[in-house]
Structure formats: C-alpha cells, structure tokens
C-alpha cells in the first residue's frame, strides 16, 4: 500500500513538473508576443537594415498613392498613415520584428488602395465628383438665369419709363385735341352770333329746356366711366349754351344745345348701365349701407347692370339675376 502511495506521489510529482514546464513555455510565448517578439512563421529575426528598407519602401509607396488619390480615399489613406507611424515608432525602439509585421499589414493596405484607384476610385469619391460637377453646372445655370433676370428687370424698367413717356405724350395730345375742339366750337358760336335770324330767343330757350332734360336723364343713367364722361361733356355744353343765351346770342346757344343732343345719342348707344367689377371680390348688400346684410358677392371682371344710384352706392343686377347694392369705388 505504501509503495503504491509512494508510486502515486512519484508519478504525481512528474505530472506536475510537466504541467509547470508547459505553462512556463506557453507563458513565455505569450510574453514574447506581448513584448513584441518574433512574429509567427518568421524563421529568423529581421535585421536593422531590413527594417529600414521596409520603412523607406512603405513611406515612398504611401506618398505616391497620396499624390494620386488626394480626394479618393481619405479614410483608407489615414489608416495607412497610422501604420507607417507605428513602423517608425518600433524602428526607433529597435523592435524590428514589429516593423516587419506592420510592413506586411501596410503592404496589403496599400495594395488594396492601389487596386481601387486603378479601377476608378471609391464609389463615394465618384459620387462626390459627380455632385461637384453638377453643382458647378447648376451654379453656371443660376448665374445665367440671374443675368437673364437682371436683363428682364432692366427691360421692364425701360418699358415702364417708355410707357410713362407715352402716356404723358398721349395725355398732352388729348389735351391739345380737346382744346382745338373747344376753340372750334367757340368759333362756331361766335359766327352764329353774327348771323341774324338764325334762331330766336324763344326757340333757343326751348332748346335749352330740352337739353337740360337730356342731361338730367344722363345723370340718372351714367353708371360707368364712359357714360360719366359723356355726362360731364354734355353738362359743359349746357352751361356754356345757357351763358350764351343770357348774353343775347341765341344762335350760339342753339348750337351748343344741339351738341348736347348729339352727345346724348352717343351716350344711349354706349350702354352706360354696364358696369365691370374692379376688385377681387365685391359684396352685394341689401341696401346702400355697409352695415346692411350681404346677399351675395361679385368677382373681378364680372359684368353687372346698373339700376339705381345713391351717393357712393350703385344698385346692380348680376348676370344670375341677383339684385343688391355695391360701392361705386368697386366697379367702373
């Protein structure tokens, strides 16, 4: 029994010794790896010359690729630059095995970068290039459109200026024509005053009464701008005829009253009751007051028929037959 125990102890001590040796061996391998010892598969430690050559070669390769891929692969190039800095660090520390290991890793990284560049660059880089080109094109188009816009604005300003000049010219011409017309009428009136027996005071007075009735009718029916223009002209001739009549010129007065009659015929033919809505939306009220109820609305450009006038209001009938009051400033 004692022999067996002694034997077991003997064998147990041997096993413990073997396990201890194995542990020391593996521990040394781990420590060697952590301490930067020889890399796996390396037959013999690299020399200083080999490490220096590897470092110089990788530096030159990286600089060459960086020159070719300035915007091609910023992330990958940054990783390669980090590997190179580690190689330099271990070379200064004299750890040539780590330099050799990093040389292999960096070589694979540079080969990958070179292959992608030969194939035309990273997809993201291509996309960036396409976007930059498109951005340049859009900027050029925008610049052209801005130039066209400036030209159009300048043309509009020029047309507005010319329009203003033309309006002034037409206004002056109209005033000149109206003055010529008034001068011609005045000359006729003066000539009539020299012709005896053309019209008696009685007949001229009758014509005055008739002309005044016509002007009153126009005053009641002159809804739109054209109609009111005729009304103002007729009122002017009526007043001038009355003045000539009072001055003892029945012939001139009769001529002016006859002009009132002619204007009234034009007034009737112009359909002065038609009105056009001049605002975006006009409310139709029950009576000639903004506080009265609203019975409908009218849109810009819609034509209505004038029925009555009351101060600043018109009573109108819409195309649908609806009747209401609208402000005079909202129609013309």
DRENDO-1510 file (C-alpha; in Angstrom, 1 decimal, always signed):
<recs>
REC; n; res; u; v; w
REC; 1; UNK; +0.0; +0.0; +0.0 .
REC; 2; UNK; +2.8; +2.3; +0.9 .
REC; 3; UNK; +4.6; +1.5; -2.3 .
REC; 4; UNK; +1.5; +2.3; -4.3 .
REC; 5; UNK; +1.1; +5.6; -2.5 .
REC; 6; UNK; +4.7; +6.4; -3.0 .
REC; 7; UNK; +4.5; +5.5; -6.6 .
REC; 8; UNK; +1.4; +7.7; -7.0 .
REC; 9; UNK; +3.3; +10.5; -5.4 .
REC; 10; UNK; +6.2; +9.9; -7.7 .
REC; 11; UNK; +4.0; +10.0; -10.8 .
REC; 12; UNK; +2.0; +12.9; -9.5 .
REC; 13; UNK; +5.2; +14.9; -9.0 .
REC; 14; UNK; +6.2; +14.1; -12.6 .
REC; 15; UNK; +2.9; +15.2; -14.0 .
REC; 16; UNK; +3.1; +18.5; -12.0 .
REC; 17; UNK; +6.6; +19.1; -13.3 .
REC; 18; UNK; +5.4; +18.6; -16.9 .
REC; 19; UNK; +2.4; +20.9; -16.5 .
REC; 20; UNK; +4.7; +23.5; -14.9 .
REC; 21; UNK; +7.1; +23.3; -17.9 .
REC; 22; UNK; +4.2; +23.6; -20.3 .
REC; 23; UNK; +2.8; +26.6; -18.5 .
REC; 24; UNK; +6.2; +28.3; -18.5 .
REC; 25; UNK; +6.6; +27.6; -22.2 .
REC; 26; UNK; +3.2; +29.0; -23.1 .
REC; 27; UNK; +3.7; +31.9; -20.8 .
REC; 28; UNK; +7.0; +32.7; -22.4 .
REC; 29; UNK; +5.3; +32.6; -25.8 .
REC; 30; UNK; +2.6; +35.0; -24.6 .
REC; 31; UNK; +5.1; +37.3; -23.1 .
REC; 32; UNK; +7.2; +37.1; -26.2 .
REC; 33; UNK; +4.1; +38.1; -28.3 .
REC; 34; UNK; +3.1; +40.9; -25.9 .
REC; 35; UNK; +6.7; +42.1; -25.8 .
REC; 36; UNK; +6.9; +42.3; -29.5 .
REC; 37; UNK; +9.0; +39.2; -30.1 .
REC; 38; UNK; +9.3; +37.3; -33.4 .
REC; 39; UNK; +6.1; +37.1; -35.3 .
REC; 40; UNK; +4.5; +33.7; -36.1 .
REC; 41; UNK; +6.0; +31.9; -39.1 .
REC; 42; UNK; +9.2; +34.1; -39.0 .
REC; 43; UNK; +12.2; +31.9; -39.5 .
REC; 44; UNK; +14.8; +34.4; -38.2 .
REC; 45; UNK; +14.6; +37.8; -36.6 .
REC; 46; UNK; +14.8; +40.7; -39.2 .
REC; 47; UNK; +17.9; +42.9; -39.1 .
REC; 48; UNK; +18.0; +46.7; -38.8 .
REC; 49; UNK; +18.8; +47.1; -42.5 .
REC; 50; UNK; +15.8; +45.0; -43.5 .
REC; 51; UNK; +13.5; +47.1; -41.2 .
REC; 52; UNK; +15.0; +50.3; -42.5 .
REC; 53; UNK; +14.4; +49.2; -46.1 .
REC; 54; UNK; +10.8; +48.2; -45.4 .
REC; 55; UNK; +10.2; +51.6; -43.7 .
REC; 56; UNK; +11.7; +53.6; -46.6 .
REC; 57; UNK; +9.8; +51.5; -49.2 .
REC; 58; UNK; +6.4; +51.9; -47.5 .
REC; 59; UNK; +7.0; +55.6; -47.0 .
REC; 60; UNK; +7.6; +56.1; -50.7 .
REC; 61; UNK; +4.7; +54.0; -51.7 .
REC; 62; UNK; +2.3; +55.8; -49.4 .
REC; 63; UNK; +3.5; +59.2; -50.6 .
REC; 64; UNK; +3.0; +58.1; -54.2 .
REC; 65; UNK; -0.5; +56.9; -53.6 .
REC; 66; UNK; -1.4; +60.0; -51.6 .
REC; 67; UNK; -0.4; +62.1; -54.5 .
REC; 68; UNK; -2.6; +60.1; -56.9 .
REC; 69; UNK; -5.6; +59.9; -54.5 .
REC; 70; UNK; -5.8; +63.4; -53.0 .
REC; 71; UNK; -9.6; +63.0; -52.6 .
REC; 72; UNK; -10.0; +59.3; -53.4 .
REC; 73; UNK; -9.8; +57.5; -50.1 .
REC; 74; UNK; -9.3; +59.8; -47.1 .
REC; 75; UNK; -10.2; +57.2; -44.5 .
REC; 76; UNK; -8.1; +54.4; -46.0 .
REC; 77; UNK; -5.1; +56.7; -46.5 .
REC; 78; UNK; -5.4; +57.8; -42.9 .
REC; 79; UNK; -5.2; +54.2; -41.7 .
REC; 80; UNK; -2.1; +53.6; -43.9 .
REC; 81; UNK; -0.5; +56.7; -42.5 .
REC; 82; UNK; -1.1; +55.4; -38.9 .
REC; 83; UNK; +0.5; +52.0; -39.8 .
REC; 84; UNK; +3.5; +53.9; -41.1 .
REC; 85; UNK; +3.8; +56.0; -37.9 .
REC; 86; UNK; +3.7; +52.7; -35.9 .
REC; 87; UNK; +6.5; +51.3; -38.1 .
REC; 88; UNK; +8.6; +54.4; -37.4 .
REC; 89; UNK; +8.0; +54.1; -33.7 .
REC; 90; UNK; +9.0; +50.4; -33.5 .
REC; 91; UNK; +12.1; +51.1; -35.7 .
REC; 92; UNK; +13.3; +53.8; -33.2 .
REC; 93; UNK; +12.6; +51.3; -30.4 .
REC; 94; UNK; +14.7; +48.7; -32.2 .
REC; 95; UNK; +11.8; +46.3; -32.4 .
REC; 96; UNK; +12.4; +45.2; -36.0 .
REC; 97; UNK; +10.1; +42.2; -35.7 .
REC; 98; UNK; +7.1; +44.6; -35.2 .
REC; 99; UNK; +8.4; +46.7; -38.1 .
REC; 100; UNK; +8.4; +43.6; -40.3 .
REC; 101; UNK; +4.9; +42.6; -39.1 .
REC; 102; UNK; +3.5; +46.1; -39.8 .
REC; 103; UNK; +5.3; +46.1; -43.2 .
REC; 104; UNK; +3.2; +43.1; -44.2 .
REC; 105; UNK; -0.1; +44.7; -43.0 .
REC; 106; UNK; +0.7; +48.0; -44.6 .
REC; 107; UNK; +1.6; +46.3; -47.9 .
REC; 108; UNK; -1.8; +44.7; -48.0 .
REC; 109; UNK; -3.5; +48.0; -47.2 .
REC; 110; UNK; -1.6; +49.9; -49.9 .
REC; 111; UNK; -2.3; +47.1; -52.5 .
REC; 112; UNK; -6.0; +47.4; -51.7 .
REC; 113; UNK; -5.9; +51.2; -52.1 .
REC; 114; UNK; -4.0; +50.9; -55.4 .
REC; 115; UNK; -6.4; +48.4; -56.8 .
REC; 116; UNK; -9.4; +50.6; -56.1 .
REC; 117; UNK; -7.7; +53.6; -57.6 .
REC; 118; UNK; -6.8; +51.7; -60.8 .
REC; 119; UNK; -10.5; +50.6; -61.0 .
REC; 120; UNK; -11.6; +54.3; -61.0 .
REC; 121; UNK; -11.7; +55.2; -57.3 .
REC; 122; UNK; -14.1; +54.6; -54.5 .
REC; 123; UNK; -17.9; +54.8; -55.3 .
REC; 124; UNK; -18.2; +57.6; -52.7 .
REC; 125; UNK; -15.4; +59.6; -54.4 .
REC; 126; UNK; -17.1; +59.1; -57.8 .
REC; 127; UNK; -20.4; +60.3; -56.3 .
REC; 128; UNK; -18.7; +63.4; -54.8 .
REC; 129; UNK; -17.0; +64.2; -58.2 .
REC; 130; UNK; -20.4; +63.8; -59.9 .
REC; 131; UNK; -22.1; +66.1; -57.4 .
REC; 132; UNK; -19.3; +68.7; -57.7 .
REC; 133; UNK; -19.7; +68.7; -61.4 .
REC; 134; UNK; -23.5; +69.0; -61.1 .
REC; 135; UNK; -23.0; +71.8; -58.6 .
REC; 136; UNK; -20.8; +73.7; -61.0 .
REC; 137; UNK; -23.3; +73.3; -63.8 .
REC; 138; UNK; -26.2; +74.4; -61.6 .
REC; 139; UNK; -24.1; +77.5; -60.5 .
REC; 140; UNK; -23.5; +78.3; -64.1 .
REC; 141; UNK; -27.2; +78.0; -64.9 .
REC; 142; UNK; -28.1; +80.0; -61.9 .
REC; 143; UNK; -25.6; +82.7; -62.9 .
REC; 144; UNK; -27.2; +82.7; -66.4 .
REC; 145; UNK; -30.7; +82.9; -65.0 .
REC; 146; UNK; -29.6; +85.8; -62.7 .
REC; 147; UNK; -28.2; +87.6; -65.7 .
REC; 148; UNK; -31.4; +87.0; -67.7 .
REC; 149; UNK; -33.5; +88.2; -64.7 .
REC; 150; UNK; -31.4; +91.4; -64.5 .
REC; 151; UNK; -31.9; +91.9; -68.2 .
REC; 152; UNK; -35.7; +91.4; -67.9 .
REC; 153; UNK; -35.9; +93.7; -64.9 .
REC; 154; UNK; -34.0; +96.3; -66.9 .
REC; 155; UNK; -36.3; +95.8; -69.9 .
REC; 156; UNK; -39.3; +96.2; -67.6 .
REC; 157; UNK; -37.9; +99.4; -66.1 .
REC; 158; UNK; -37.2; +100.7; -69.6 .
REC; 159; UNK; -40.7; +99.7; -70.8 .
REC; 160; UNK; -42.3; +101.4; -67.8 .
REC; 161; UNK; -40.3; +104.5; -68.4 .
REC; 162; UNK; -41.3; +104.5; -72.1 .
REC; 163; UNK; -44.9; +103.7; -71.1 .
REC; 164; UNK; -44.9; +106.7; -68.8 .
REC; 165; UNK; -43.4; +108.9; -71.5 .
REC; 166; UNK; -46.0; +107.6; -74.0 .
REC; 167; UNK; -48.9; +108.2; -71.5 .
REC; 168; UNK; -47.7; +111.7; -70.9 .
REC; 169; UNK; -47.4; +112.3; -74.7 .
REC; 170; UNK; -50.9; +110.9; -75.3 .
REC; 171; UNK; -52.3; +113.0; -72.4 .
REC; 172; UNK; -50.8; +116.1; -74.0 .
REC; 173; UNK; -52.1; +115.2; -77.4 .
REC; 174; UNK; -55.6; +114.6; -75.9 .
REC; 175; UNK; -55.5; +117.9; -74.1 .
REC; 176; UNK; -54.4; +119.6; -77.4 .
REC; 177; UNK; -57.2; +117.9; -79.4 .
REC; 178; UNK; -59.7; +118.9; -76.7 .
REC; 179; UNK; -58.5; +122.5; -76.8 .
REC; 180; UNK; -58.7; +122.5; -80.6 .
REC; 181; UNK; -62.2; +121.1; -80.4 .
REC; 182; UNK; -63.3; +123.7; -77.8 .
REC; 183; UNK; -61.7; +126.5; -79.9 .
REC; 184; UNK; -63.6; +125.3; -82.9 .
REC; 185; UNK; -66.9; +125.2; -81.0 .
REC; 186; UNK; -66.2; +128.7; -79.7 .
REC; 187; UNK; -65.5; +130.0; -83.2 .
REC; 188; UNK; -68.8; +128.5; -84.4 .
REC; 189; UNK; -70.7; +130.1; -81.6 .
REC; 190; UNK; -69.2; +133.5; -82.4 .
REC; 191; UNK; -70.0; +133.1; -86.0 .
REC; 192; UNK; -73.6; +132.2; -85.1 .
REC; 193; UNK; -73.9; +135.3; -83.1 .
REC; 194; UNK; -73.3; +137.4; -86.3 .
REC; 195; UNK; -76.0; +135.7; -88.3 .
REC; 196; UNK; -79.3; +137.4; -87.7 .
REC; 197; UNK; -82.5; +135.5; -87.7 .
REC; 198; UNK; -80.8; +132.0; -87.3 .
REC; 199; UNK; -82.6; +131.4; -84.1 .
REC; 200; UNK; -84.9; +133.5; -81.9 .
REC; 201; UNK; -84.6; +133.8; -78.2 .
REC; 202; UNK; -87.8; +131.7; -77.8 .
REC; 203; UNK; -86.6; +128.8; -79.9 .
REC; 204; UNK; -83.2; +128.8; -78.2 .
REC; 205; UNK; -84.9; +128.8; -74.8 .
REC; 206; UNK; -86.9; +125.8; -75.9 .
REC; 207; UNK; -83.8; +124.0; -77.0 .
REC; 208; UNK; -82.2; +124.8; -73.6 .
REC; 209; UNK; -85.1; +123.2; -71.8 .
REC; 210; UNK; -84.8; +120.1; -74.0 .
REC; 211; UNK; -81.0; +119.9; -73.5 .
REC; 212; UNK; -81.4; +120.2; -69.7 .
REC; 213; UNK; -83.9; +117.2; -69.7 .
REC; 214; UNK; -81.4; +115.1; -71.7 .
REC; 215; UNK; -78.6; +116.0; -69.2 .
REC; 216; UNK; -80.8; +115.0; -66.3 .
REC; 217; UNK; -81.5; +111.6; -67.9 .
REC; 218; UNK; -77.8; +111.1; -68.5 .
REC; 219; UNK; -77.2; +112.0; -64.8 .
REC; 220; UNK; -79.6; +109.2; -63.8 .
REC; 221; UNK; -78.2; +106.6; -66.1 .
REC; 222; UNK; -74.5; +107.4; -66.2 .
REC; 223; UNK; -73.2; +104.4; -64.3 .
REC; 224; UNK; -69.9; +103.5; -65.9 .
REC; 225; UNK; -66.8; +105.7; -66.6 .
REC; 226; UNK; -67.6; +106.2; -70.3 .
REC; 227; UNK; -71.2; +107.3; -69.5 .
REC; 228; UNK; -70.0; +109.7; -66.9 .
REC; 229; UNK; -67.5; +111.1; -69.4 .
REC; 230; UNK; -70.4; +111.8; -71.8 .
REC; 231; UNK; -72.3; +113.4; -68.9 .
REC; 232; UNK; -69.5; +115.8; -68.0 .
REC; 233; UNK; -69.1; +116.9; -71.6 .
REC; 234; UNK; -72.9; +117.5; -72.0 .
REC; 235; UNK; -73.0; +119.4; -68.7 .
REC; 236; UNK; -70.2; +121.6; -70.0 .
REC; 237; UNK; -72.1; +122.4; -73.3 .
REC; 238; UNK; -75.3; +123.1; -71.4 .
REC; 239; UNK; -73.6; +125.5; -69.1 .
REC; 240; UNK; -71.9; +127.3; -72.0 .
REC; 241; UNK; -75.2; +127.5; -74.0 .
REC; 242; UNK; -77.0; +129.0; -71.1 .
REC; 243; UNK; -74.3; +131.6; -70.8 .
REC; 244; UNK; -74.5; +132.5; -74.5 .
REC; 245; UNK; -78.3; +132.7; -74.1 .
REC; 246; UNK; -78.0; +135.1; -71.2 .
REC; 247; UNK; -75.6; +137.2; -73.3 .
REC; 248; UNK; -78.1; +137.6; -76.1 .
REC; 249; UNK; -76.6; +135.1; -78.5 .
REC; 250; UNK; -79.4; +132.7; -79.3 .
REC; 251; UNK; -77.7; +131.3; -82.4 .
REC; 252; UNK; -74.5; +130.3; -80.4 .
REC; 253; UNK; -76.7; +128.9; -77.6 .
REC; 254; UNK; -78.8; +126.9; -80.0 .
REC; 255; UNK; -75.6; +125.4; -81.5 .
REC; 256; UNK; -74.3; +124.3; -78.0 .
REC; 257; UNK; -77.7; +122.8; -77.1 .
REC; 258; UNK; -77.7; +120.9; -80.3 .
REC; 259; UNK; -74.3; +119.4; -79.3 .
REC; 260; UNK; -75.9; +118.2; -76.1 .
REC; 261; UNK; -78.5; +116.3; -78.1 .
REC; 262; UNK; -75.7; +114.7; -80.2 .
REC; 263; UNK; -73.8; +113.6; -77.1 .
REC; 264; UNK; -76.9; +112.1; -75.7 .
REC; 265; UNK; -77.3; +109.9; -78.7 .
REC; 266; UNK; -73.8; +108.6; -78.3 .
REC; 267; UNK; -74.5; +108.1; -74.6 .
REC; 268; UNK; -77.5; +105.9; -75.4 .
REC; 269; UNK; -75.5; +103.8; -77.8 .
REC; 270; UNK; -72.7; +103.2; -75.3 .
REC; 271; UNK; -74.9; +101.2; -72.9 .
REC; 272; UNK; -73.8; +103.2; -69.9 .
REC; 273; UNK; -75.5; +100.9; -67.5 .
REC; 274; UNK; -73.0; +98.1; -67.9 .
REC; 275; UNK; -70.5; +98.0; -65.0 .
REC; 276; UNK; -67.4; +95.9; -64.5 .
REC; 277; UNK; -66.2; +94.7; -61.1 .
REC; 278; UNK; -62.8; +96.3; -60.5 .
REC; 279; UNK; -61.8; +94.5; -57.2 .
REC; 280; UNK; -61.1; +90.8; -56.4 .
REC; 281; UNK; -64.4; +90.4; -54.6 .
REC; 282; UNK; -67.2; +92.9; -54.0 .
REC; 283; UNK; -70.1; +92.3; -51.6 .
REC; 284; UNK; -73.7; +92.8; -52.6 .
REC; 285; UNK; -75.7; +94.4; -49.7 .
REC; 286; UNK; -79.4; +94.6; -49.2 .
REC; 287; UNK; -79.3; +98.4; -49.1 .
REC; 288; UNK; -76.9; +101.2; -49.7 .
REC; 289; UNK; -75.0; +100.7; -46.4 .
REC; 290; UNK; -72.1; +98.6; -45.4 .
REC; 291; UNK; -74.0; +97.7; -42.2 .
REC; 292; UNK; -76.8; +96.1; -44.1 .
REC; 293; UNK; -77.0; +92.3; -44.8 .
REC; 294; UNK; -75.0; +90.7; -47.6 .
REC; 295; UNK; -77.0; +89.0; -50.3 .
REC; 296; UNK; -74.1; +87.8; -52.5 .
REC; 297; UNK; -70.7; +88.7; -53.9 .
REC; 298; UNK; -69.2; +89.6; -57.3 .
REC; 299; UNK; -65.8; +88.6; -58.7 .
REC; 300; UNK; -63.2; +90.8; -60.5 .
REC; 301; UNK; -64.1; +91.3; -64.2 .
REC; 302; UNK; -67.8; +90.3; -63.8 .
REC; 303; UNK; -70.3; +92.5; -65.7 .
REC; 304; UNK; -73.4; +93.8; -63.9 .
REC; 305; UNK; -76.2; +96.1; -64.9 .
REC; 306; UNK; -76.7; +99.4; -63.1 .
REC; 307; UNK; -80.2; +100.1; -61.8 .
REC; 308; UNK; -80.0; +103.0; -59.3 .
REC; 309; UNK; -77.5; +105.4; -57.8 .
REC; 310; UNK; -77.4; +106.6; -54.2 .
REC; 311; UNK; -74.4; +108.7; -53.1 .
REC; 312; UNK; -71.4; +106.3; -53.1 .
REC; 313; UNK; -73.5; +103.2; -54.0 .
REC; 314; UNK; -74.9; +101.5; -57.1 .
REC; 315; UNK; -77.8; +99.2; -57.1 .
REC; 316; UNK; -77.0; +96.5; -59.7 .
REC; 317; UNK; -78.3; +93.3; -61.2 .
REC; 318; UNK; -75.8; +90.4; -61.6 .
REC; 319; UNK; -75.8; +88.0; -64.6 .
REC; 320; UNK; -77.6; +85.5; -62.4 .
REC; 321; UNK; -80.4; +88.0; -61.7 .
REC; 322; UNK; -79.4; +88.8; -58.1 .
REC; 323; UNK; -80.0; +92.4; -57.1 .
REC; 324; UNK; -78.0; +94.3; -54.5 .
REC; 325; UNK; -76.0; +97.4; -53.7 .
REC; 326; UNK; -72.3; +97.7; -54.3 .
REC; 327; UNK; -69.9; +100.6; -53.6 .
REC; 328; UNK; -69.2; +102.8; -56.6 .
REC; 329; UNK; -65.4; +102.5; -56.0 .
REC; 330; UNK; -65.6; +98.8; -56.6 .
REC; 331; UNK; -67.0; +99.0; -60.1 .
REC; 332; UNK; -66.3; +101.1; -63.2 .
</recs>
